[in-house]
Amino acid sequence: MCHRFEMVSGEEADAVLDWLRAVRRALASGAGAATVVPPAFGRPVDVPFDALDCYPGAESSGIVMEGERVEGDLVSDGEGGSFAGDCGGDLARIDLLWGVDVSWKRGLVFNARIESALSGSGLWSDAVEGGRCIVPVRAFYETRNVENAASVGAGAALVEDAPFGASDPAELTRGAVADVEQGILGLDGNPAASASRRPRGRKSQYRFSNAGGTALLLAGLRLGDRFVLVTCEPDAVVGHVHSRMPLSLTAPEALAWLDRSTDARDLLARHVPVPLESQEEPAPTKRPADPDQMSLF
């Protein structure tokens, strides 16, 4: 369950947008995505570290495909798959709020399991058909939960598609969802039965970034002016820490994801894991109180 990521600035998001447009042209010409050099970003020295963090309720850049796509021939993506060429539907950057309100749960729903999204779930069905987006980020964070690896897989459905209501996401003290994330509650949801396993203090978080130093392209679903991150089974790197991870896509996969004519199941069947590197970091002491502090810098 991803509840924190490291944003790119608006200017950097525009650079990612230009890169995806260039990749799109390269694919259409048959040159291949590898011929286009992706932008790489370090942590800006003139921006406070906390300003990079995005939590549910904050604003971040998203990339969408606007307009109707004209049917055209498929071209090779250079990675064994195919992609509809540059035949309509312009790419654009928009600002979106992370998390959606629902009537049946307290707080914001900010993650969507890909399994739920593809099952025809009423909450996500329209978004899968016409509301796909890409969220460019520097990194995402996960809190270790693999101590319960034998049981978390079965309980993950209780955790994802879940609300964010805690005033301090570093502590995640409210709600069964937050407690399962911290490994406090058992799968029966009984805090008393699991009191002996309650951790002391804050748990460290793990920062996952592109091993090549470029932006990560996270799959998202847009509902109006809000979005959720799509999560999937973890790769080998994230799997040592957590039972789920945001769906991180290559550039050709991101373009295919934005094309609503693409069958998401086919895309996932040939998904190429993005090489990630991890770094353990202490949990933040507190979440910024003013959402404007977490908007685009």
C-alpha positions as CSV (number, residue, x, y, z in Angstrom):
1,M,0.0,0.0,0.0
2,C,1.7,3.2,-1.2
3,H,0.8,6.2,0.9
4,R,3.8,8.4,0.1
5,F,5.8,9.3,-3.0
6,E,8.4,11.9,-4.0
7,M,7.1,14.4,-6.5
8,V,8.7,15.9,-9.5
9,S,8.2,19.6,-10.1
10,G,5.9,21.0,-12.7
11,E,8.9,21.9,-14.9
12,E,10.3,18.3,-14.5
13,A,6.8,16.8,-15.3
14,D,6.9,18.9,-18.5
15,A,10.3,17.3,-19.3
16,V,8.8,13.9,-18.8
17,L,5.9,14.8,-21.0
18,D,8.3,15.9,-23.8
19,W,10.2,12.7,-23.4
20,L,7.0,10.6,-23.8
21,R,6.1,12.5,-26.9
22,A,9.5,11.9,-28.3
23,V,9.3,8.2,-27.5
24,R,5.9,8.1,-29.2
25,R,7.3,9.6,-32.4
26,A,10.3,7.2,-32.2
27,L,7.9,4.2,-31.9
28,A,5.8,5.4,-34.8
29,S,8.9,5.8,-37.0
30,G,10.3,2.4,-36.1
31,A,13.3,3.8,-34.3
32,G,12.5,2.3,-30.9
33,A,12.2,3.9,-27.5
34,A,15.8,3.3,-26.6
35,T,16.8,6.0,-29.1
36,V,15.3,8.7,-26.9
37,V,17.3,9.7,-23.8
38,P,15.0,10.0,-20.7
39,P,15.4,13.0,-18.4
40,A,17.1,12.4,-15.0
41,F,16.4,14.3,-11.9
42,G,18.3,14.6,-8.6
43,R,16.9,16.0,-5.4
44,P,16.8,19.8,-5.9
45,V,19.1,21.6,-3.4
46,D,17.0,24.7,-3.1
47,V,13.7,22.9,-2.1
48,P,13.1,21.6,1.5
49,F,13.2,17.9,1.7
50,D,9.6,17.7,3.1
51,A,8.3,19.7,0.1
52,L,9.1,16.7,-2.2
53,D,6.8,14.4,-0.3
54,C,3.2,13.8,-1.6
55,Y,0.6,12.2,0.7
56,P,-3.1,11.5,0.0
57,G,-5.0,14.8,-0.3
58,A,-2.1,16.6,-1.9
59,E,-1.7,17.8,-5.5
60,S,0.7,16.2,-8.0
61,S,1.2,16.2,-11.8
62,G,-0.4,13.6,-14.0
63,I,-0.1,12.9,-17.6
64,V,-3.2,12.0,-19.7
65,M,-4.1,11.4,-23.3
66,E,-6.6,14.0,-24.5
67,G,-8.9,13.9,-27.5
68,E,-10.0,10.9,-29.5
69,R,-7.4,8.5,-30.9
70,V,-7.7,7.8,-34.6
71,E,-7.4,4.1,-35.4
72,G,-4.1,3.3,-37.0
73,D,-1.6,0.6,-37.6
74,L,0.3,-1.0,-34.7
75,V,4.0,-0.5,-34.5
76,S,6.6,-2.4,-32.5
77,D,7.5,-1.0,-29.1
78,G,11.0,-2.5,-29.4
79,E,10.3,-4.8,-26.4
80,G,8.4,-7.6,-28.0
81,G,5.0,-5.8,-27.9
82,S,3.1,-3.3,-30.1
83,F,1.8,0.2,-29.7
84,A,-0.7,2.3,-31.6
85,G,1.3,4.9,-33.5
86,D,1.1,8.7,-33.3
87,C,-2.3,8.9,-34.8
88,G,-4.3,11.3,-32.6
89,G,-4.9,11.8,-28.9
90,D,-2.4,14.4,-27.6
91,L,-0.5,14.0,-24.4
92,A,-1.0,16.6,-21.7
93,R,0.0,17.4,-18.2
94,I,-2.7,18.2,-15.6
95,D,-2.7,18.8,-11.9
96,L,-4.6,16.2,-9.9
97,L,-5.4,15.6,-6.2
98,W,-4.3,12.2,-4.8
99,G,-7.2,10.2,-3.4
100,V,-11.0,10.0,-3.9
101,D,-13.9,10.3,-1.5
102,V,-16.3,7.4,-1.2
103,S,-19.5,7.2,0.7
104,W,-18.8,3.8,2.2
105,K,-15.5,4.4,3.9
106,R,-13.9,7.0,6.1
107,G,-11.1,9.0,4.5
108,L,-9.6,9.0,1.0
109,V,-9.2,5.9,-1.1
110,F,-5.8,6.4,-2.7
111,N,-4.7,3.0,-4.1
112,A,-6.5,0.7,-6.5
113,R,-5.5,-3.0,-6.8
114,I,-5.1,-3.8,-10.5
115,E,-7.0,-7.0,-9.8
116,S,-10.0,-5.0,-8.6
117,A,-9.7,-2.5,-11.5
118,L,-9.7,-5.3,-14.1
119,S,-12.6,-7.2,-12.5
120,G,-15.2,-4.7,-13.5
121,S,-15.5,-3.1,-10.1
122,G,-18.0,-0.4,-10.1
123,L,-15.7,2.1,-8.5
124,W,-12.9,1.7,-11.1
125,S,-14.7,0.4,-14.3
126,D,-15.2,3.9,-15.9
127,A,-11.7,5.0,-15.0
128,V,-10.1,1.9,-16.5
129,E,-12.0,2.6,-19.7
130,G,-11.5,6.4,-20.0
131,G,-9.5,7.7,-17.0
132,R,-6.1,6.2,-17.1
133,C,-3.2,8.5,-16.2
134,I,0.5,8.4,-15.5
135,V,2.0,9.9,-12.4
136,P,5.7,10.8,-12.8
137,V,7.6,10.6,-9.5
138,R,11.2,10.5,-8.2
139,A,10.5,7.6,-5.9
140,F,7.8,5.9,-3.8
141,Y,7.9,4.6,-0.3
142,E,6.8,1.4,1.4
143,T,6.7,0.4,5.1
144,R,7.9,-3.2,5.7
145,N,5.1,-5.7,6.1
146,V,6.8,-8.9,5.0
147,E,7.1,-10.2,8.5
148,N,3.6,-11.5,7.9
149,A,4.4,-12.6,4.4
150,A,2.7,-16.0,4.9
151,S,-0.6,-14.3,5.6
152,V,-0.4,-10.8,4.0
153,G,-1.1,-12.2,0.6
154,A,-4.5,-13.4,1.7
155,G,-5.2,-10.2,3.7
156,A,-4.0,-7.8,1.0
157,A,-7.5,-7.4,-0.3
158,L,-8.4,-5.9,3.0
159,V,-5.6,-3.3,2.8
160,E,-5.8,-2.0,-0.8
161,D,-8.7,0.1,-2.1
162,A,-8.6,1.5,1.4
163,P,-9.1,4.9,3.0
164,F,-6.5,7.4,4.3
165,G,-7.7,9.1,7.4
166,A,-4.7,9.5,9.7
167,S,-3.5,12.9,10.6
168,D,0.1,11.6,10.5
169,P,0.7,8.9,7.8
170,A,4.1,8.2,9.2
171,E,2.4,6.8,12.3
172,L,-0.7,5.4,10.5
173,T,-2.5,5.0,13.8
174,R,-6.1,5.1,12.7
175,G,-8.2,2.4,11.1
176,A,-7.7,-1.3,10.6
177,V,-6.2,-0.6,7.2
178,A,-3.4,1.5,8.7
179,D,-2.9,-1.0,11.5
180,V,-2.5,-3.9,9.1
181,E,0.0,-1.8,7.1
182,Q,2.0,-1.5,10.3
183,G,1.5,-5.2,11.2
184,I,-0.3,-4.3,14.4
185,L,-3.6,-6.1,13.8
186,G,-4.0,-9.8,13.0
187,L,-6.1,-10.8,10.0
188,D,-9.0,-11.1,12.3
189,G,-8.8,-7.4,13.0
190,N,-8.6,-7.8,16.8
191,P,-6.2,-5.4,18.4
192,A,-6.2,-7.1,21.7
193,A,-5.1,-10.4,20.2
194,S,-2.2,-8.7,18.6
195,A,-1.1,-6.3,21.3
196,S,2.0,-8.3,22.0
197,R,3.2,-7.7,18.4
198,R,2.6,-3.9,18.5
199,P,5.9,-2.2,17.3
200,R,7.5,0.4,19.4
201,G,8.1,3.8,17.8
202,R,7.9,4.5,14.1
203,K,8.9,1.9,11.5
204,S,11.5,2.8,8.9
205,Q,10.3,3.3,5.4
206,Y,12.0,2.2,2.2
207,R,12.5,4.5,-0.7
208,F,12.3,2.9,-4.2
209,S,13.6,4.7,-7.2
210,N,14.6,4.0,-10.8
211,A,18.1,2.3,-10.8
212,G,18.9,4.5,-13.8
213,G,18.2,7.7,-12.0
214,T,15.2,8.7,-14.2
215,A,11.6,9.4,-13.2
216,L,9.3,6.5,-12.4
217,L,6.1,6.3,-14.5
218,L,3.4,5.1,-12.1
219,A,0.0,3.9,-13.5
220,G,-2.9,5.8,-12.2
221,L,-6.7,6.0,-12.6
222,R,-8.4,9.4,-12.8
223,L,-11.8,10.3,-11.4
224,G,-12.6,13.9,-12.2
225,D,-9.8,16.0,-10.8
226,R,-8.5,13.2,-8.5
227,F,-6.5,10.1,-9.0
228,V,-5.5,6.9,-7.3
229,L,-2.3,4.8,-7.8
230,V,-2.7,1.3,-9.3
231,T,-0.9,-1.4,-7.3
232,C,0.2,-4.9,-8.3
233,E,2.2,-7.8,-7.0
234,P,5.7,-6.7,-6.0
235,D,8.9,-7.4,-8.0
236,A,11.9,-9.0,-6.4
237,V,13.2,-5.7,-5.0
238,V,10.0,-4.5,-3.4
239,G,9.0,-8.0,-2.4
240,H,11.7,-8.0,0.3
241,V,9.8,-5.1,2.0
242,H,6.2,-5.2,1.1
243,S,3.4,-7.4,-0.4
244,R,2.3,-4.8,-2.9
245,M,3.8,-2.0,-5.0
246,P,2.7,0.8,-7.4
247,L,2.6,-0.4,-11.0
248,S,5.7,1.2,-12.5
249,L,5.8,1.2,-16.3
250,T,8.4,1.6,-19.0
251,A,7.9,4.5,-21.5
252,P,6.2,2.3,-24.2
253,E,4.0,0.7,-21.5
254,A,3.0,4.1,-20.2
255,L,2.0,5.2,-23.7
256,A,0.0,2.0,-24.1
257,W,-1.6,2.5,-20.7
258,L,-2.7,6.0,-21.7
259,D,-4.3,4.6,-24.9
260,R,-7.7,3.5,-23.7
261,S,-8.0,1.1,-26.7
262,T,-5.1,-0.9,-25.1
263,D,-6.3,-4.0,-23.3
264,A,-4.8,-3.6,-19.8
265,R,-4.7,-7.4,-19.3
266,D,-2.5,-7.8,-22.4
267,L,-0.3,-4.9,-21.3
268,L,0.2,-6.6,-17.9
269,A,0.8,-10.0,-19.4
270,R,4.0,-8.6,-21.2
271,H,4.9,-6.1,-18.5
272,V,8.6,-5.5,-18.2
273,P,9.6,-4.8,-14.5
274,V,11.4,-1.4,-14.2
275,P,14.8,-1.9,-12.5
276,L,14.5,-0.4,-9.0
277,E,16.9,0.3,-6.2
278,S,15.9,0.6,-2.5
279,Q,17.2,2.6,0.4
280,E,16.0,2.3,4.0
281,E,15.1,5.7,5.5
282,P,13.6,6.8,8.9
283,A,9.9,7.5,8.8
284,P,9.2,11.3,8.6
285,T,8.5,12.8,12.0
286,K,5.2,14.3,10.9
287,R,3.1,15.1,7.8
288,P,3.0,18.7,6.7
289,A,-0.1,20.3,8.1
290,D,-0.8,22.6,5.2
291,P,-1.7,20.7,1.9
292,D,-0.3,23.7,0.0
293,Q,3.1,22.8,1.3
294,M,2.9,19.5,-0.6
295,S,1.6,21.0,-3.9
296,L,3.8,21.4,-6.9
297,F,7.0,23.3,-6.0
